[in-house]
Structure formats: C-alpha cells, structure tokens
Amino acid sequence: MINKLKIKNELIEIAQKQFNSARQDSEIEELKLELQILKDLPDQLPQNQREVVIGALVYILFNQQKKYYYIAPTAGGTMLRIDHQVVLVISVFSPIGNAILGLAVGDFFEIGEREKKRQYQILEIS
C-alpha cells in the first residue's frame, strides 16, 4: 500500500520550492495559499471511507491498466514516485477529478464526448 503521508509531504516540498523561487507578489500569494491548502489536507482518511473525497488515493482501472490517482485541491498534473509506484496527482477541477468525487469502489464513470468516451472503474479508495 502506498503511504499517503509521503504523497502529501512531497507535494508540500514541491509547493515550497515554487514559493521560494516566486518573484511577483501575486505569484507569492497564490503559492502561499496553495501551500497552506496542502498542509491542511488530512494525513489519513477514515478507515471506513467509502466515497472519493479530496485527499483520497484512488486506484482506477482504465483500458486494462490500473493506476493510482491522488485527489488534490491543487497541484494537479504532478507525477510522483512513491514506494516504487507512480501516483498521478489530479485536481478536483480536472475531468477525472471532477467525475469521481462522491463515487465508491466498484463504480464506473465516463470521460469524454460521444465516440471518444472512455470508461473507468474505481477499484480501491484509501
């Protein structure tokens, strides 16, 4: 099992580096807020968590491939290697992040339009 605290700490480290290299006041304020949001995420979700929420690590099946996605309020598009596993950090504002909020293990969801719809299945939530 992937350690979610390592994911959170790595995201905080990335945000801290971006904050430290920021030049403009508007960028500094935005990164300061992003850093605080990441720090406020819970280290662990309740053991009986049944639905996808912000801070969840979700194991998803798509096209016969299984991948880990960490649902974050920010820092989407970041790819991490945690405990020898690749974890894609996605924002709740991304198509997948938006589609899976509130879904449970075993649920299917689709992304895309008409002929280009892709079907996914949630295998695990932690």
URHU-V115131 format. One line per field, one symbol per residue. ss: DSSP state (2 for helix, 1 for strand, 0 for the rest). psi: psi as a letter, one per 40 degrees, with the letter a starting at -180 (. if undefined). burial: I if it has 16 or more other ideal C-beta (glycine too) atoms within 10 Angstrom, else O. Layout:
ss=???
psi=???
burial=???
This chain:
ss=000222222222222222222000222222222222222200000000001000001111110011111111000000111100111111100022222200010001111002220111111110
psi=hhhdddddddddddddddddeididddddddddddddddeiidiiideheihiheihhhihhfehhihhhhieifiehhihhfeihhhhiieeidddddeheiiheiiiihahbeehhhihhdih.
burial=OIOIOOIIOIIIOIIOOIOOOOOOOOOOOOIOOIIOIIOOIOOOIOOOOOOIIIIIIIIIOOOOOOOIIIIIIIIIOIOIOIOOOOIIIIIIOIOIIOOIOOIOOOOOIOIOOOOOOOOIOIOOIO
